[in-house]
Amino acid sequence: MGLACLGYGRKEEARRAFRRALELDNSHQNCRIYLEMAERE
């Protein structure tokens, strides 16, 4: 979900989705990378 939102430019929604995913699985490395990308843009 977060990656799709990021692709469509909906950065705030993407950040929320990535943060929620990390709450569920704190060790998800790709999610951390995508969250960093969403926060930079």
C-alpha positions in Angstrom: 0.0 0.0 0.0 2.7 2.4 1.0 4.7 1.8 -2.2 1.7 2.4 -4.4 1.0 5.7 -2.6 4.6 6.7 -3.0 4.4 6.0 -6.7 1.3 8.2 -7.1 3.0 11.0 -5.2 0.8 10.7 -2.1 3.7 10.9 0.3 1.9 11.5 3.6 -0.3 8.5 3.0 2.7 6.5 2.1 4.6 7.5 5.2 1.6 6.5 7.4 1.5 3.1 5.6 5.2 2.5 6.1 5.1 3.5 9.7 2.2 1.2 10.4 4.0 -1.7 8.6 7.0 -1.1 10.8 4.8 -1.2 13.9 3.7 -4.7 12.8 7.2 -5.8 11.8 10.0 -3.7 13.0 12.6 -5.7 11.1 11.2 -5.1 7.6 14.3 -3.5 6.0 12.7 -2.6 2.6 10.0 -0.8 4.5 12.6 1.3 6.3 14.2 2.2 3.0 10.9 3.2 1.4 10.0 5.3 4.5 13.3 7.1 4.2 12.6 7.8 0.5 9.1 9.1 1.3 10.5 11.4 4.0 13.2 12.8 1.7 10.9 13.8 -1.2 
